[in-house]
Amino acid sequence: MLLVQLDKPSPRVRYVVGHVLGRMLGLDVTYAQGTEEFRSAVGPRLSYGEQRFERAIHIPWSAAIEDLPEHDPDVSVEEDIRRMFLVNGEEDVFAGIFYLLSLTDELRCKERDAHGRIPSSALFTVRKGIAERPWVDEKVMALGRVLETTWPAELQCAVRYRNCVTVDMDNILRYAGRSFARAFGGSMKDLLRGDGSAVVERWRVRGGALPDPFSKSIELIASQHDHWHRCIFFFLMRGGTGHDHAADHDFEGVRQAIRRAGDVGIVGVHPSYDSSRARDMAEKERTMLMRIRGKGVHHTRQHFLRWDLPGTLRELSAGGYYEDHTLGFMDRAGFRVGTCTPFPWYDLEREQETRLMLHPFAVMDSALIEHQGMGPEEVVRTMNTMSDLVRAVNGQFISVWHDRYLSGHREFALWPSVFERVIKHACL
């Protein structure tokens, strides 16, 4: 049991201290009712504030949690270690962690790309080099080592590394489950490319003579069951638009794929492109998915990683979602808010810790392949490096994959083996 003294026990302070000590270090924590109780107590103790106590670990108070900076916080770099909110040379680590996890920078940033997202280059964590490593988790691990070293018989951090595979089912099926008009249009494009074999294949699949090639993605995940701790499939339930290409959810092959995914892992919803600004659309898509599954859907990731803060998260929280998996980069690997540990979203405007857990991912296949132009070997090296960084801090390595790459079909033939290599390494 760790006794904690808080000089200023505000909702923000209780949120970040509870997350760091409880969720990230797995410690049993109790809060002192006053300085006299804390001073006279024996055993493991930690104080957060201006006052120091003998034989207690002390985290200095910078006041930055209650008075968040209007601009970028100062970041000092010593031997590649970045520190924020210094007080007489010591770091108010709780303030730095709260600044990142509260999404303060994301809420303030005005820059947007063509899809309405914040460009990675505009984010504080990228500009200051924090996104390259799990900064939050490394700080917390260092604190955990101090606590364990000071009280080796009483304290032992209990959190363990996990490998979590997530898959965006953007298409679900490649050829089947689409209208005749869409199939005909696709065939015309194949012919213009001089690919007559694709035309034949398309219509043989549609006629039932061949299985749809994208259905292999779910079976690939299932075959690697021993190498991941958790798997989530996010199904896009809308097709026929410029950014949404899912097969028709009324098609039996789609329903079979959804049911099969539920046998393998967790089924979540992938709200369509426009749903970040039209939540009634997102709820309709969720309802479609629940009707097929015959049970609730409580996990989500926004299509194209589009969200509107704080509106999207507030609506997800009110809608009974348990987890959102949108937090990550669309064009690079890294730690968007400096952490690889899921954390509850804190609604700054309402000064409230919510039940909605944000699960930040570290790497996405399409970010490396399509945006950075990496080949298979470079993708493997990059993803393995990220999982090594996460494992070193007992975090949760969340990787994002897409059904098209995992299918191994035609132009995606090289990628199933990449997936297998990455997942096996991540589970070592």
N, C-alpha and C positions, 0 to 999 in steps of 0.2 A: 504494500500500500504506500502510495506517495502522497504526502500532505503538501498542499499548495496554498500559498498566501498570495492573494491578489490585492494590491493597493487600491486599484480602481476596477472593481468587478462589473464592468458594463457588459451588455449582450455581445458586443464585438470581442471583448477580451475572453469571455467564457467560451465563445465559439472557437476561437483559434487555439486557446490553451487546451480545451477539451479534445479538439481534433488531433493536435500534435501528440499529446500525452496518451490519450485514449485510443484513437483509431490508428495512428501511425506507429506508436511504440507499444501499444497493447498493454498499457499499465493500468492498474486500478488506482483511481485518483479520488481523493476527498479534499474538500476545501476547508481551510481554517476559518473559524467564525470571528477571529480577531487576532491582533498581533500577539497578545499575551498567550493565547492558546498555541500559536505557532512557535513562539519563542521557547516555551516550556516543553514542547513535544520532543520526543526522541525518535530516532529512526529517519528514514528518507524524507527530505524536505526540499522544496523549491519555492523561491519567492520571485514574484514578478512585480517590480515597482521601483521606487526610488530608494527605499530603505533596504539595507543589507542586514543579514542575520548570521551569527556565528554557526558554523557547521551546517550551512544550508547552501544549495546551489542558487545563484542569483542571476536573473535575467534583467538587464537594465531597462528602465522605462524612458522612451523617447517622446511620448505623447503622439506619435504619428498615427497610431490606430484610431484615435478619436479625432485627429485633425489631419486627414489624408492630404498629402501634398497636391497642389493644383497642377503641378508640372512633374516631369520625371524626377524621381528621387535620385539623390547623388549615389553613385555606385563606385566604391573604391576597389581597386584590384591589387592584390598582393600575392605574388607567386601563383597567379591564375585563380586565386580564390576571390570571389566577388562578395562584397559586404555592403549592406544598406543600413541606414538609420543608426549611425554610431553615436554613442554617448561616452565621452572621455575615452575614446579608443575601443570601447566594447560595443558589441552589436545587439540591438534590440531585435532579436531574431523573430519574435512573435509579430512585430509590426511588419517586417518584410514579408513574412508568410501571409499575413492578412491582406496586405496590399495586392499580392498576386492572386490569392484564392477568391477575393471579393470581386475580381474582374474589373477593378477600378479603371485600369488602362483601357480595357475593351469598351467600357461604358462611355468613356470620354472621347475616344478616337473618332474623328469625323471622316477620315479617308475611306473610300470604298472602291472596289474593282467593278468590272462590268456586270458581275452577278450580285452586287450589293453586299459583298463581304469585305471585311477589313483586310487589306493586303498584308502579308506576313512582314514585309519590310517596314511597315508602319508601327509594328508592335514593340512595346518597351522591351520585352524579353529578348526579341531578336536584335534590336539595335544595341543592347547592352551585353550581348553574348550569354545571357542567362538561359536561353532556350536550348543551348547545345548540350546541357546536362540537366539531370533532375535536381536542380538547385535546392528546392525545398526539402526534398528527401535527404540530400546529403547533409544539410544543416541539422535536420532532425536526428539522423543517424549519429552525428557527432555529439549531440546532446545526450542521446541514449547511451553512448559509450561512457560519457562522463558520469552519468547516473549509475550505470552498472559497475563502473570502477570504484565509485565512492561507496556504494552499498552492495557489494557483490553477493552477499548472502540474502538480502531482502528484495532486490529488484532484478528482474530478467525480462527483457523486451520480448514480446511473444508474436509479433507479426512476421509472416513468412511470404516469400516470393510466390507469385502466381503467373501463369502464362494463359492469356485470354485471347482467343481467336474470334474475330468478328467479320461478318461477310455482308456486304451490301448486295442484295439480290435485285439489281437494277433492271434486269431483263427477265429473269426467272427461266424463260425458254428463249431460244434463238429464233426458231422458225414457227413453231406451233403457237396457237392461242392468239392469233392476230387476224384482222379482217382480210378479206380477199384483196381489197384495194391496197392495203399495206404490203401484203405478200407479193402482189403484182408489181408494185413500185420497187420493192427490194430486188425482184428478179430483173427488172429493167436496169437497175444499177449494176447488178452482177454482169449482165450481158455487155454493158458499156465498158466494163473493166476487162472484158474478154474471159470471164470466168464462168463458162457454161456448166462446169461440174457443180458449182454452188447452186445454180438454178435447179439442176436435177435433184440435188440433195434436199433443197428446200421443199420441193413438192413431194418427194418421197416421205419426208418427215411429216408433212401436213397430211399425207394420205395414210399414215400409220405404218408404213413399211420399215421405217427406221425410228429409233428413239431420238428425241431431241438432244443435240449434243451438249447444251448447257445444263442439262439435268445431272451431268457428271460432277458438277461442283459440290453438290451435297454429299455424294458418295465419297469424294476425295476427303472431305472433312471427317466423315465417319471412319474412314480407313486409318486416320491418324489420331483416333480417340485416346490412345495411350500417351500422346505427346502434348496434350493440352489439358488444362484444368477446367476450362469453361469455354463455351462456344455460343455465340448469338448470331442468328440470321435476321437481318433487317430487310423486310419485303416492301418494295415499291408497289403500290396498288393502282398506279395510274399509268396509262400509256397513250400514245398517239399525239403527243405534243412535241415541241422542239427540244425539250429537255427531259421528258419522261417517256421511257421506252418499254415499260413493262408489258408483258403479255396480259391478255384479258383475264381478269380474276374470275369470270364466269366459266372459263374453260376448265375442263376436268383435269387436264394435265397440270395446270397451275395449282389447283386445289390439292392434287396428290403431292406436288413438290412442297407445299406448305405443311401438309401433314407429316411428310417424311422428315422435314427439317425439325419439326417438333419432337420426333423420335430421337433425333441426334443431339439437339441442344435446345436453346431458348429461342422462341420466335418473337421478334419485335417488329415495329412498323418503321418504314422509311418514308416519312411524309414528303409529298411531291414538291416540285420546284416552287410553286406559288403558295404553298401552304404556310410558309413562314409569315406571310402577311395576311393569310386568310385561314384562321384556325378552324372555322367551321368545315373547311375542306379537309383539314388534317383529321378531324374527328370522324368525318364520313369514311375516310380511308381506314382509320383504325377500326371502325365498326364493321367494315367489309371483312377485314382480317379476322376479327373476333368471331364473326358468323361462320367463317370457314373452319376455324379452329375449335369452336364450341367452348371457348374459355377466354379469360381476360388477356389483354396485351398491355404490358406495363414498362416496356423498354423501347427506346426510340433513338434514331439518329436522323437529323435533317438531311434531305437530299441536297447535294452540292455544298453541304455544310453551311447552309443559309439559315441564319436566325436573326431575330430582331430583339435586342436586349433593352430592358429586361422583360419585354412583353412575352416572348416565346417561352422563356423559362417560368415565368409566373403562371402562364396558362397550363404548361405541363404539370407544374406542381399542383395547381388546383384540379387538374384532370385525373389525378390519381396515378401518375407515372412514378415508377420507382427510380428509374435510371435514364439519363440522357448521355449519349456517346458522341456528341457532335464536336467536342472540344479537341481540336488538333489542327494540323496544317494540311492544306490541300496541295501544296507545291514543294514540300521539303519534309525531312524527318526532324524530330525534335520535340521539345516539351513546351507547349504553348504557354502555359502558366507556371512552368518550372517544376512541375510535379508529375509523378507517375503513380500516385495513390488517389483513388476515388475520394471525393469530398462533398459534403452537403453544400448546395448553393445557398449563399447568404444574400438575402434581398436587402440591399443597402438603403433603398428608399423607405422600406418598412421596418428597417432595423430588426430583421427576423431571420433566424436560421430555419431553412425549410427542410422538408423530408426528401426533396429531390436530390439524388446523388449524381454528381457529374463525374463521368469516367473518362479521363483524358487518354487519348491514344498517342502512341509515340511514333508510329510510322504507318504509311498507307501505300499499297502497291502502285496505284495510279499516280501518286505524287512523284515517286521516283522514276517510273517508266515514262509517263506522258509529259510531265513538267520538267524533269531533270535529265531525261534522255538516257537513263542508265540501262545497261544490258544486264543479263541474268547474274553474272558473277559479281558485278558491282552492287546490285540489289541485295544479294546474299550477304556480302560484306557489311553493307550499311545496316541492314536489319539485325544482323548478328551483333554488331557493335551496340545497337540500341538495347537489345535484350540483355547484353552483358552489363550495361550501365544500370538497367532496372534491377537486375538480379543483385547487384552489389549493394543496393539500398533496400532490399526486401520489398520492392514495389510490385505493381501489377503491370506486366508487359502486355499492352493491348495493341494488337496489329489489326489493320483493316485490309481486307481483300475484296475483290469483286468477282461475281459469278463468271464473267467472261474470261478472266485470266485463269481461274481455277478449272474451267472446262477443258483446257488444253486443245480446244478445237481450232483447226486451221492456223490463223495468225497468232493464236495464243498457245501454240504447242509447247513452247519452252517453259511455261510458267508453273505447271503443277509440280515439277521437280524442284523448282525454286522454293515453292511453298513447303514441300516436304523437308527440304534441308533447313530452312529457317525455323520451322516449328520443332524439329528434332533438336536443333541447337538451343532453342529457347527453353526447352524442357530439361536440359542436362543439369 
